[in-house]
């Protein structure tokens, strides 16, 4: 399953509902939670053991975030990568 998370602040309760092997894309202001100094840094680091976590490159650029500021292991994808994920995952859950 593909999870598109727009919610900010990102609640750990949302992350707890994500099954192992699912892919998570943080979009819009939710990308702020992927920063290394975020209060859910440890939760995201643990999540990376079970899930692929991504942020959209345009969303971090607009917010002045560089990839080195993100939790280690979070992938930066572009719109083509987002489209590829949506095509390869028939079930998509949006969290707004």
Wavefront OBJ file of the C-alpha trace (Angstrom):
o trace
v 0.000 0.000 0.000
v 1.079 3.565 -0.673
v 0.430 6.171 2.013
v 0.359 9.844 1.021
v 0.667 11.962 4.152
v -0.155 15.653 3.972
v -0.924 15.960 7.671
v 1.140 18.283 9.769
v 1.896 17.769 12.476
v 2.320 14.137 11.568
v 0.851 12.064 14.359
v 2.625 8.900 15.451
v -0.830 7.268 15.546
v -0.905 7.533 11.748
v 2.491 5.858 11.468
v 1.313 3.048 13.750
v -1.413 2.189 11.200
v 1.105 1.605 8.424
v 1.888 -2.049 7.732
v 5.381 -3.391 7.255
v 6.435 -3.131 3.614
v 4.158 -0.180 2.828
v 5.583 2.934 1.194
v 5.068 6.356 2.779
v 5.386 9.691 0.981
v 5.395 12.870 3.063
v 4.000 15.839 1.134
v 3.426 19.553 1.692
v 4.040 20.567 5.332
v 4.365 16.935 6.443
v 7.936 17.027 5.064
v 8.872 19.193 8.060
v 8.473 16.130 10.276
v 11.231 14.344 8.322
v 13.864 16.768 9.611
v 16.585 15.308 11.822
v 15.648 17.694 14.623
v 11.956 16.735 14.459
v 10.269 15.478 17.613
v 9.423 12.218 15.821
v 12.956 11.607 14.537
v 13.297 8.347 16.508
v 9.880 7.118 15.356
v 10.773 7.737 11.716
v 14.140 6.030 12.140
v 12.371 2.951 13.503
v 9.791 3.146 10.700
v 12.603 2.994 8.139
v 13.358 -0.565 9.280
v 9.901 -1.615 8.063
v 8.944 0.903 5.404
v 10.250 3.009 2.575
v 9.827 6.696 3.511
v 9.986 9.411 0.865
v 9.574 13.163 0.589
v 8.794 15.134 -2.536
v 11.787 17.176 -3.730
v 9.704 20.240 -4.613
v 8.075 20.281 -1.175
v 11.404 20.321 0.661
v 12.876 22.880 -1.753
v 9.961 25.286 -1.234
v 10.539 25.059 2.513
v 14.292 25.655 2.235
v 15.191 22.129 3.326
v 18.217 20.357 1.874
v 18.375 16.540 1.803
v 21.197 16.458 4.383
v 18.771 17.875 6.970
v 16.426 14.889 6.667
v 16.357 11.799 8.856
v 18.963 9.428 7.438
v 17.311 6.953 5.088
v 14.418 9.149 3.980
v 14.416 9.231 0.172
v 13.903 12.367 -1.883
v 11.761 11.725 -4.958
v 10.558 13.952 -7.787
v 7.095 14.068 -9.383
v 8.028 11.292 -11.825
v 8.950 9.105 -8.845
v 5.643 9.919 -7.173
v 3.753 8.973 -10.332
v 5.729 5.722 -10.525
v 4.761 4.883 -6.937
v 1.086 5.610 -7.576
v 1.097 3.411 -10.675
v 2.870 0.520 -8.929
v 0.591 0.577 -5.849
v -3.063 -0.157 -6.624
v -4.146 0.772 -3.095
v -3.449 4.320 -1.942
v -4.347 5.859 1.410
v -4.286 9.645 1.757
v -3.871 11.174 5.207
v -4.907 14.829 5.294
l 1 2 3 4 5 6 7 8 9 10 11 12 13 14 15 16 17 18 19 20 21 22 23 24 25 26 27 28 29 30 31 32 33 34 35 36 37 38 39 40 41 42 43 44 45 46 47 48 49 50 51 52 53 54 55 56 57 58 59 60 61 62 63 64 65 66 67 68 69 70 71 72 73 74 75 76 77 78 79 80 81 82 83 84 85 86 87 88 89 90 91 92 93 94 95 96
